[in-house]
Each structure stands twice: as structure tokens, then as C-alpha cells.
Amino acid sequence: MITYDRLFIGGSWAEPSNPELLDIASPHDRSVVGRAAQAHPADIDRAVAAARASFEAGAWRLTPPAERIAVLRRFNALREKNAEKIARLISLENGSAGWFTRAGQPGLTRQANAYLKAAEQFGWEERLVPSDPASPVRSVVRREAIGVVAAVIPWNSPFSSATSKIIPALVAGNSVVLKVSPENSLSMGFLAALLEQVGLPEGVISVLPADRETSEYLVSHKDVDKIAFTGSTRAGRRIASIAGEQLKRVSLELGGKSAAIILPDADIEKAVAGVKFGSLLNNGESCIAQTRILAPRSRYEEVVAALKELVESLKVGDPNDPDTFIGPMIRPDQQERVRTYIQLGIEEGARLVAGGPQIPEGLEKGNYVTPTVFADVDNSMRIAQEEIFGPVLVVIAYDDEDDAVRIANDSEYGLSGGVWSSDEERALTIARRVRTGTITVNGASVAFDGPFGGFKASGIGREYGAVGLGTYTEYKTITV
């Protein structure tokens, strides 16, 4: 049993305002695997006050960038040293299959290194060459920290979501209050323990698990200068309205319903093998999952048959079993949500090719669903338009490349996507036409030095690399 009975506020462990601990349930069998204190508004007030005091005092923001980078490198090295424990904790509380939580650890290193490399090359202060050489005025442009950052993250990939925000925010010199989901109290408690060891000044960082109401209290707080949020589009709209009213800086990484376009010349075997990871990663509980599979009519049934074979071959079960590919949903309500969408797909008239709303046999004690494939799906169906956040794939037929692009773009979302073709230039041509923030060709992995974020209802702003770092800074122009 893992217990965190205190809260990490301003860089040290403090007694919570409410001593009651939350039971953390295993998604596998719903047994209690841990207990943790939860933050309430009084704790938010303490954390924000500590962040504000540290920022105004300047102990961190006035530290030279090279020294800030060195501190975050120490943190990254410490996280790498504890990668196996982090993977186990996330599987324990999230139900994410062990292959996924372990495979994600090198990605955290690449993500951090991309931020830190960008910080080393960043234009923290630049002297501009005047457009008029005869002018006596010279300009110095600085990039300075914004202030107190409220970083609010979801439960599905807690470490990745946390480090994608706190590393650039801290490197830029901000003070940060990280609000995490109650479900992630164990892994995020361990994150706090790592941060405690790296040498940040008092007040600079807090890590607080809390419910939605307390989260809204944080983002509405008068002493918060920027909100960095990852989560649902619905919650993002609410946060954007609060930021607009208070003129806070805001960045939002929201939902997705991404399309994987399989072109007629694609190697179907390779494309479907790529779908296994691009569409069903993290039990399907991923904003970037490519869950709309667009197949040419000329090869439609071939694609459907291959997906059926793939999905039915996947082992569903205990996340700790090395053979498991799909684990349980994180909570019973998420399990029911996915099963309801599967039933809806049947009612909408889609052809059920694999899976269904039934709970996998022998796994009734956990939050399990049966991985499912629907064929004969029209893009107007709810199962093709709404984010299900589970292992449910819909296969949509298209007539030609223009039709494929039209269908891919016929969505309120625009976060991710993919194109599969034996002709790379042809695939690139299609990728350029899809209205989405990130798109891969033939299953390429994420490049953390490039900006990541969404078009349309998938968000505002970008993360990763120099662009992501820049969102945590303000411009100041000094004229001499």
C-alpha cells in the first residue's frame, strides 16, 4: 500500500487542509492500492502564494538560464534513474499496459532533451539590427518569465503531460503549480519526491492532486498569470473563457478524433501493424490516437479483414502481464462510456467486425472493455465524430484522394493523423492537405523538437522544443 498523507507545496511536504485521504483503486481489479491527500482551495491558496512570493523575490527567475538548464538536467537524470519505478506506478494506477509505460520512458528523455537544447540556443536577449541604419535608436529584445503558471494535466499519460509543461515553464524562470488528477496521486507523488531533490528554490514548484472544482479554483486564482492545460475540449472551453475574462495567458492541448489515411498503394500489412500502435496505444486512452481508419474502396474489405485479425489477436488483461497489449480503462465510468459508444455504433447501423459491448470473459472484476472494430461507418456517425477514448476503431471508405482529405478534415478536431503509402512524396502531398497539428507518414514517431498541438477544437498554442518553450515567456523590448 502506497500512502501520501501530505501535499507537496512550494518545494516541501505540508499537512493538507483536509486530512481525509482518497483511496486509489486498481483499474485491474478495483482493489485499493494506495491512499493520498487531496488539495482543496485553502491548499491552492498556499501554493499560489508561495509561487507568487518566489517569483517576485526573483531567486529563480533571475537565475541565469544556463543554471536553470543545469537544474532541469539533474531532474531529467534522476527521472531516468527511476524509469522502471515510474512505469510500474503508472500501470498500477492507470491500468496502462506495461509495454506502453516502459516504452514511454525514453520518450520522456527525448522530450526533456529537446526542451533543454532549445533553451541553450534560445534568444533570451537579442540586440536587433535597426531597419534604418541612420536611426540613433537601438532595440534590445528580451524573453522573460510570465509569472505564476497553473499547469493542469489529465490522467491518461501523467508523466509526459507533467514534464511537457513543468520543464519549459521552469527553464523559462516561472514558478509553477502543477494540478494533477486524483487518479494519478501515486505517480505524481513520486514526481514531487524527485523534484524535491534537484535544488529548486523555495516556493517555485508545487504538485497537487485535486478534483475539478479545485482545479477551476486554481485557474481562476487572481495570482495565476498563465494557464497551461491538457484535457478535454469541453474543459478547455471553460478554461479559455476564464482566461479571457481575466486576460491570463493560456495554452490548451485538447481532444482529437484523428484519421489514418491508407492510400491505395500502401502495404496493408505494414499499415495495420502501424495502426496497432498509432491507434490503440495506452488502451486507446490517448488524445493522439488515430481511431478513424480511412481505406480506399478498392481495398476496403482487405483493410477491414486485416484490422479484424489484428484486434482479435491482442491480449487484453492484467497490465503487469508482459503479453498484455490492452489493459483496463482507468475508472468504471470510463469503462461504461466506451461500452455505451460501442452499443451506439451498433444502433447507428455500423457493421460490428470485431469486439462488442461485452466485458472480456474472466475480467469482470476490472474496468475492461473488448477492443472493437466497426466497418461501413459514415463519417457523420457519432462514433466517427466524437472522441471515445478507448480501443474502438471505425473504418470509413473513400473514393479518391480528394475524398480522403475531405473526410479527414470533416471533424471539429485537428490534433493528429497519419498517412500510409509506398510513395513518400505522395504521402507528404496528402499530409500537407490535412488540417491537423501533427501528422505522421508511414508510422513515424513523434519528433519532440517540432511544435505539437492542435487545429480547431483540438487546442490553442503549441508544446515541445523552442516553440513550446516560447509559450512560457513574455517579450520585453528595451530601446536605447
C-alpha positions as CSV (number, residue, x, y, z in Angstrom):
1,M,0.0,0.0,0.0
2,I,1.4,3.4,-1.1
3,T,0.4,6.4,1.0
4,Y,1.0,10.1,0.5
5,D,-0.6,11.8,3.5
6,R,0.9,15.2,2.9
7,L,0.9,17.7,-0.1
8,F,3.9,19.0,-1.9
9,I,3.6,22.8,-1.6
10,G,6.3,25.2,-2.6
11,G,9.0,22.5,-2.7
12,S,8.3,20.8,0.6
13,W,5.8,18.4,2.1
14,A,3.0,20.1,4.1
15,E,-0.1,19.0,6.1
16,P,-3.2,19.2,3.9
17,S,-6.1,21.4,4.9
18,N,-8.3,18.3,4.8
19,P,-6.7,15.2,6.4
20,E,-9.0,12.8,4.7
21,L,-7.2,10.5,2.2
22,L,-8.5,9.4,-1.1
23,D,-8.5,5.6,-1.9
24,I,-6.7,4.9,-5.2
25,A,-8.3,1.9,-6.9
26,S,-6.6,-0.5,-9.2
27,P,-8.3,-0.5,-12.7
28,H,-7.4,-4.2,-13.0
29,D,-9.5,-5.5,-10.0
30,R,-10.7,-2.3,-8.2
31,S,-8.7,-3.2,-5.1
32,V,-7.3,-0.3,-3.1
33,V,-3.6,0.1,-4.0
34,G,-2.9,3.5,-2.3
35,R,-4.2,6.4,-0.4
36,A,-3.3,10.1,-0.9
37,A,-4.2,13.5,0.4
38,Q,-6.1,15.8,-2.0
39,A,-5.8,19.5,-2.3
40,H,-8.6,21.9,-1.6
41,P,-8.9,25.7,-2.2
42,A,-7.0,26.5,1.0
43,D,-4.1,24.4,-0.2
44,I,-4.3,26.1,-3.6
45,D,-4.0,29.5,-1.9
46,R,-0.9,28.4,-0.1
47,A,0.7,27.0,-3.2
48,V,-0.1,30.1,-5.3
49,A,1.1,32.4,-2.5
50,A,4.4,30.5,-2.4
51,A,4.7,30.7,-6.1
52,R,4.0,34.4,-6.2
53,A,6.4,35.1,-3.4
54,S,9.2,33.1,-5.1
55,F,8.6,34.8,-8.4
56,E,8.6,38.3,-7.0
57,A,11.7,37.7,-5.0
58,G,13.5,36.5,-8.1
59,A,15.5,33.7,-6.6
60,W,14.6,31.5,-9.6
61,R,13.6,33.9,-12.4
62,L,16.8,35.9,-12.1
63,T,19.0,32.8,-12.1
64,P,20.9,32.7,-15.4
65,P,19.3,30.4,-18.0
66,A,22.4,28.1,-18.0
67,E,22.0,27.4,-14.3
68,R,18.3,26.8,-14.7
69,I,19.0,24.4,-17.5
70,A,21.5,22.6,-15.3
71,V,18.9,22.1,-12.6
72,L,16.4,20.6,-15.0
73,R,19.1,18.3,-16.4
74,R,19.6,17.0,-12.9
75,F,15.9,16.4,-12.7
76,N,15.9,14.5,-16.0
77,A,18.8,12.3,-15.0
78,L,17.0,11.5,-11.7
79,R,13.8,10.6,-13.6
80,E,15.8,8.4,-16.0
81,K,17.3,6.6,-13.0
82,N,13.8,5.8,-11.7
83,A,12.2,5.0,-15.0
84,E,11.2,1.4,-14.1
85,K,9.5,2.6,-10.9
86,I,7.7,5.3,-12.8
87,A,6.4,2.8,-15.3
88,R,5.2,0.4,-12.6
89,L,3.3,3.2,-10.8
90,I,1.5,4.4,-13.9
91,S,0.5,0.9,-14.8
92,L,-0.7,0.4,-11.2
93,E,-3.0,3.4,-11.0
94,N,-3.9,3.9,-14.7
95,G,-4.2,0.3,-16.0
96,S,-1.8,1.2,-18.8
97,A,-0.1,-1.9,-20.2
98,G,3.5,-2.4,-19.0
99,W,4.8,-2.4,-22.6
100,F,3.4,1.2,-23.0
101,T,4.6,2.6,-19.7
102,R,8.1,1.3,-20.3
103,A,8.3,2.3,-23.9
104,G,7.3,5.8,-22.9
105,Q,10.3,6.3,-20.7
106,P,12.9,7.0,-23.5
107,G,10.3,9.4,-25.0
108,L,10.4,11.4,-21.7
109,T,14.1,11.7,-22.1
110,R,13.8,12.9,-25.7
111,Q,11.1,15.4,-24.8
112,A,13.2,16.9,-22.0
113,N,16.4,17.0,-24.0
114,A,14.6,18.8,-26.9
115,Y,13.4,21.5,-24.4
116,L,16.8,21.8,-22.9
117,K,18.6,22.0,-26.2
118,A,16.2,24.7,-27.3
119,A,16.8,26.6,-24.1
120,E,20.6,26.6,-24.7
121,Q,20.0,28.1,-28.1
122,F,17.1,30.4,-27.1
123,G,17.2,34.1,-27.7
124,W,16.9,35.1,-24.1
125,E,18.2,38.6,-25.0
126,E,19.0,39.8,-28.5
127,R,20.1,43.2,-30.0
128,L,18.2,44.0,-33.1
129,V,19.8,45.3,-36.3
130,P,17.9,48.6,-36.9
131,S,16.0,48.8,-40.2
132,D,17.2,52.3,-40.5
133,P,21.0,52.5,-40.0
134,A,20.8,56.2,-39.6
135,S,18.5,56.0,-36.6
136,P,20.1,56.6,-33.2
137,V,17.7,54.2,-31.6
138,R,18.8,50.6,-30.8
139,S,16.5,47.9,-29.6
140,V,17.2,45.1,-27.1
141,V,14.5,42.3,-27.1
142,R,14.3,40.1,-24.0
143,R,12.3,36.9,-23.4
144,E,11.3,36.9,-19.7
145,A,9.2,34.6,-17.5
146,I,5.5,35.2,-17.4
147,G,5.0,34.7,-13.7
148,V,2.9,32.0,-11.8
149,V,1.9,29.2,-14.1
150,A,-1.0,26.9,-13.3
151,A,-0.3,23.6,-15.2
152,V,-3.3,21.4,-15.3
153,I,-2.9,17.9,-16.7
154,P,-5.2,14.8,-17.3
155,W,-4.8,11.2,-16.0
156,N,-4.0,9.3,-19.2
157,S,-0.2,10.0,-19.6
158,P,0.6,11.8,-16.3
159,F,4.4,12.0,-16.5
160,S,4.5,13.0,-20.2
161,S,1.8,15.7,-19.6
162,A,3.6,16.9,-16.5
163,T,7.1,17.2,-17.9
164,S,5.9,18.8,-21.1
165,K,4.7,21.7,-19.0
166,I,6.9,22.0,-16.0
167,I,10.3,21.7,-17.8
168,P,9.7,24.6,-20.2
169,A,7.9,26.7,-17.6
170,L,10.7,26.2,-15.1
171,V,13.5,26.7,-17.6
172,A,11.9,30.0,-18.6
173,G,12.1,31.1,-14.9
174,N,8.4,30.8,-13.9
175,S,7.0,29.5,-10.7
176,V,4.6,26.5,-11.2
177,V,1.6,25.0,-9.5
178,L,1.0,21.6,-11.1
179,K,-2.5,20.3,-10.7
180,V,-2.8,16.6,-11.3
181,S,-5.7,14.2,-11.4
182,P,-6.6,12.3,-8.2
183,E,-6.2,9.0,-10.1
184,N,-2.5,9.8,-10.5
185,S,-1.8,10.7,-6.9
186,L,0.8,7.9,-6.6
187,S,2.9,8.6,-9.7
188,M,2.6,12.3,-9.2
189,G,3.6,12.0,-5.6
190,F,6.7,10.3,-6.8
191,L,7.3,13.1,-9.3
192,A,7.1,15.6,-6.4
193,A,9.7,13.5,-4.5
194,L,12.0,13.7,-7.4
195,L,11.6,17.5,-7.8
196,E,12.3,17.9,-4.1
197,Q,15.9,16.6,-4.7
198,V,17.0,18.8,-7.6
199,G,17.7,22.1,-5.9
200,L,14.8,24.4,-6.8
201,P,14.4,27.5,-4.6
202,E,11.6,27.5,-2.0
203,G,8.1,28.2,-3.5
204,V,9.0,27.6,-7.1
205,I,7.1,24.3,-7.6
206,S,4.0,22.6,-6.1
207,V,2.4,19.3,-7.2
208,L,-1.2,19.0,-6.1
209,P,-3.8,16.2,-6.8
210,A,-7.3,17.7,-6.8
211,D,-10.8,17.4,-8.2
212,R,-12.3,19.5,-11.0
213,E,-13.8,22.1,-8.7
214,T,-10.5,22.8,-7.0
215,S,-8.9,22.8,-10.5
216,E,-11.2,25.6,-11.5
217,Y,-10.4,27.5,-8.3
218,L,-6.7,27.3,-9.3
219,V,-7.1,28.6,-12.9
220,S,-9.4,31.3,-11.7
221,H,-7.0,32.5,-9.0
222,K,-6.1,36.2,-9.3
223,D,-2.4,35.5,-8.8
224,V,-2.1,33.0,-11.6
225,D,-0.6,34.6,-14.8
226,K,-0.7,31.7,-17.2
227,I,-2.8,28.5,-17.6
228,A,-1.3,25.5,-19.4
229,F,-3.9,22.8,-19.8
230,T,-4.2,19.4,-21.3
231,G,-7.6,17.7,-21.3
232,S,-11.0,17.6,-22.8
233,T,-12.2,20.1,-25.3
234,R,-15.2,20.8,-23.1
235,A,-13.0,21.7,-20.1
236,G,-10.7,23.6,-22.4
237,R,-13.5,25.9,-23.5
238,R,-14.3,26.6,-19.9
239,I,-10.7,27.4,-19.1
240,A,-10.4,29.6,-22.2
241,S,-13.5,31.6,-21.0
242,I,-11.9,32.2,-17.6
243,A,-8.6,33.2,-19.2
244,G,-10.4,35.6,-21.5
245,E,-12.3,37.2,-18.6
246,Q,-9.1,37.7,-16.6
247,L,-6.7,38.3,-19.5
248,K,-4.5,35.4,-18.5
249,R,-2.1,33.8,-20.9
250,V,-3.4,30.4,-21.9
251,S,-2.3,27.3,-23.9
252,L,-4.7,24.4,-24.4
253,E,-3.9,20.9,-25.7
254,L,-7.3,19.3,-26.2
255,G,-9.2,16.3,-27.7
256,G,-8.8,14.6,-31.0
257,K,-10.5,12.2,-33.4
258,S,-7.6,11.7,-35.8
259,A,-7.7,9.9,-39.2
260,A,-5.2,7.4,-40.6
261,I,-5.4,7.6,-44.4
262,I,-4.3,4.3,-46.0
263,L,-3.6,5.1,-49.7
264,P,-4.3,2.5,-52.4
265,D,-0.6,1.8,-52.9
266,A,0.1,1.2,-49.2
267,D,1.4,-2.0,-47.9
268,I,-1.7,-3.1,-45.9
269,E,0.2,-5.4,-43.6
270,K,2.6,-2.6,-42.6
271,A,-0.2,-0.1,-42.3
272,V,-2.2,-2.3,-40.0
273,A,0.8,-3.1,-37.9
274,G,1.3,0.7,-37.5
275,V,-2.4,1.1,-36.5
276,K,-1.7,-1.3,-33.6
277,F,0.5,1.4,-32.0
278,G,-0.8,4.6,-33.6
279,S,-4.5,3.9,-32.9
280,L,-4.5,1.6,-29.8
281,L,-1.7,2.9,-27.7
282,N,-2.4,3.3,-24.0
283,N,-5.5,1.2,-24.2
284,G,-6.9,3.7,-26.7
285,E,-7.0,6.4,-23.9
286,S,-4.9,8.8,-25.9
287,C,-5.8,12.2,-27.5
288,I,-3.5,11.4,-30.5
289,A,-5.0,8.0,-31.3
290,Q,-5.8,7.6,-35.0
291,T,-9.2,5.9,-34.5
292,R,-10.7,6.8,-37.8
293,I,-9.2,4.5,-40.4
294,L,-9.8,5.8,-44.0
295,A,-9.5,3.0,-46.5
296,P,-9.9,3.1,-50.4
297,R,-13.0,1.4,-51.7
298,S,-10.8,-0.7,-54.0
299,R,-9.1,-2.3,-50.9
300,Y,-11.7,-1.7,-48.2
301,E,-12.6,-5.3,-47.3
302,E,-8.9,-6.1,-47.3
303,V,-8.2,-3.4,-44.7
304,V,-11.3,-4.4,-42.6
305,A,-10.2,-8.1,-42.6
306,A,-6.6,-7.2,-41.5
307,L,-7.9,-4.9,-38.7
308,K,-10.2,-7.7,-37.5
309,E,-7.4,-10.1,-37.4
310,L,-5.2,-7.6,-35.6
311,V,-7.7,-6.6,-32.9
312,E,-8.7,-10.2,-32.2
313,S,-5.1,-11.2,-31.7
314,L,-4.4,-8.6,-29.0
315,K,-4.2,-9.9,-25.4
316,V,-6.5,-8.0,-23.0
317,G,-5.7,-8.3,-19.4
318,D,-3.5,-7.6,-16.4
319,P,-1.2,-4.6,-17.2
320,N,1.6,-6.4,-15.4
321,D,1.5,-9.4,-17.7
322,P,4.2,-8.9,-20.3
323,D,1.9,-10.4,-23.0
324,T,-0.8,-7.8,-22.4
325,F,-1.3,-5.2,-25.1
326,I,-4.6,-3.7,-23.9
327,G,-5.3,-3.1,-20.2
328,P,-8.4,-1.8,-18.4
329,M,-10.0,1.6,-18.6
330,I,-8.9,3.9,-15.7
331,R,-12.3,4.0,-14.0
332,P,-15.7,2.2,-14.1
333,D,-17.4,5.3,-15.6
334,Q,-14.8,5.4,-18.4
335,Q,-15.4,1.7,-19.0
336,E,-19.2,2.3,-19.2
337,R,-18.6,5.3,-21.5
338,V,-16.7,3.2,-24.0
339,R,-19.2,0.3,-23.9
340,T,-22.0,2.8,-24.4
341,Y,-20.3,4.1,-27.6
342,I,-19.9,0.6,-28.9
343,Q,-23.6,0.0,-28.4
344,L,-24.3,3.3,-30.1
345,G,-22.3,2.2,-33.1
346,I,-24.4,-0.9,-33.4
347,E,-27.6,1.3,-33.2
348,E,-26.3,3.7,-35.8
349,G,-26.0,0.9,-38.3
350,A,-22.3,0.3,-38.4
351,R,-21.1,-3.3,-39.1
352,L,-19.6,-4.8,-36.0
353,V,-16.5,-6.6,-37.3
354,A,-14.7,-7.4,-34.0
355,G,-15.4,-7.0,-30.3
356,G,-18.6,-5.5,-29.0
357,P,-20.0,-4.1,-25.7
358,Q,-19.4,-7.3,-23.7
359,I,-16.8,-7.3,-21.0
360,P,-14.0,-9.7,-21.8
361,E,-14.5,-13.1,-20.2
362,G,-12.7,-13.6,-16.9
363,L,-12.0,-9.8,-16.4
364,E,-15.4,-8.8,-14.9
365,K,-13.8,-7.5,-11.7
366,G,-11.9,-4.8,-13.5
367,N,-12.6,-1.8,-15.8
368,Y,-12.2,-3.8,-19.0
369,V,-13.7,-3.4,-22.5
370,T,-13.4,-5.5,-25.6
371,P,-11.3,-3.9,-28.3
372,T,-13.7,-3.2,-31.2
373,V,-13.7,-2.5,-34.9
374,F,-16.7,-1.1,-36.9
375,A,-16.9,-1.2,-40.7
376,D,-19.4,0.5,-43.0
377,V,-19.1,3.7,-41.0
378,D,-20.3,7.0,-42.3
379,N,-18.2,9.9,-41.1
380,S,-21.4,11.7,-39.9
381,M,-22.0,9.0,-37.3
382,R,-21.3,9.9,-33.7
383,I,-18.8,7.0,-33.4
384,A,-16.8,8.8,-36.2
385,Q,-17.2,12.3,-34.8
386,E,-16.9,12.0,-31.0
387,E,-13.8,11.2,-29.0
388,I,-14.5,7.8,-27.4
389,F,-11.1,7.5,-25.6
390,G,-11.0,3.7,-25.7
391,P,-9.9,0.9,-28.1
392,V,-12.6,1.4,-30.7
393,L,-11.7,1.8,-34.4
394,V,-14.0,2.9,-37.2
395,V,-13.2,2.1,-40.8
396,I,-14.5,4.6,-43.4
397,A,-14.4,4.1,-47.1
398,Y,-13.3,6.8,-49.5
399,D,-13.4,7.2,-53.3
400,D,-10.2,9.0,-54.2
401,E,-7.6,11.2,-52.6
402,D,-9.7,14.3,-52.6
403,D,-12.5,12.4,-50.8
404,A,-10.0,11.0,-48.3
405,V,-8.8,14.5,-47.4
406,R,-12.4,15.8,-47.2
407,I,-13.3,13.1,-44.8
408,A,-10.2,13.5,-42.7
409,N,-10.9,17.3,-42.4
410,D,-14.6,16.7,-41.7
411,S,-14.1,16.9,-37.9
412,E,-14.2,19.5,-35.2
413,Y,-10.8,18.3,-34.1
414,G,-7.4,18.6,-35.7
415,L,-4.7,17.2,-33.3
416,S,-3.0,14.2,-35.1
417,G,-3.3,11.9,-38.0
418,G,-1.4,9.6,-40.3
419,V,-0.8,8.8,-44.0
420,W,0.3,5.4,-45.3
421,S,1.8,5.0,-48.8
422,S,4.6,3.3,-50.6
423,D,5.3,6.7,-52.2
424,E,6.7,9.1,-49.6
425,E,6.2,12.2,-51.8
426,R,2.6,11.2,-52.4
427,A,2.0,10.7,-48.7
428,L,3.6,14.1,-48.0
429,T,1.3,15.8,-50.5
430,I,-1.7,14.3,-48.7
431,A,-0.3,15.2,-45.3
432,R,0.1,18.8,-46.2
433,R,-3.7,19.0,-47.1
434,V,-5.0,17.6,-43.8
435,R,-5.9,20.2,-41.3
436,T,-4.2,18.9,-38.2
437,G,-1.4,20.0,-35.9
438,T,0.7,16.8,-36.2
439,I,0.6,14.1,-38.9
440,T,2.9,11.1,-39.4
441,V,3.9,9.4,-42.6
442,N,4.2,5.6,-42.5
443,G,4.1,5.4,-38.7
444,A,6.9,7.8,-37.9
445,S,7.4,8.6,-34.2
446,V,6.9,12.0,-32.6
447,A,9.7,14.4,-33.0
448,F,10.0,16.4,-29.8
449,D,11.9,19.3,-31.3
450,G,9.0,20.3,-33.5
451,P,5.8,22.0,-32.2
452,F,2.9,19.8,-31.0
453,G,-0.7,21.0,-30.7
454,G,-4.0,21.2,-32.4
455,F,-6.1,22.9,-35.0
456,K,-9.7,23.8,-34.5
457,A,-11.2,22.4,-31.3
458,S,-8.0,20.5,-30.5
459,G,-6.5,23.4,-28.8
460,I,-4.6,26.7,-28.8
461,G,-0.8,27.1,-28.7
462,R,2.0,24.5,-29.0
463,E,4.2,22.4,-26.9
464,Y,7.7,20.9,-27.4
465,G,11.0,22.4,-28.5
466,A,11.7,26.1,-28.9
467,V,8.1,26.9,-29.8
468,G,6.8,25.2,-26.7
469,L,9.4,27.0,-24.5
470,G,8.5,30.3,-26.0
471,T,4.9,30.0,-24.8
472,Y,6.2,30.4,-21.2
473,T,7.8,33.7,-21.9
474,E,6.9,37.3,-22.5
475,Y,8.6,39.7,-24.9
476,K,10.2,42.9,-23.5
477,T,11.7,45.5,-25.8
478,I,14.2,48.0,-24.4
479,T,15.1,50.9,-26.7
480,V,18.4,52.7,-26.2
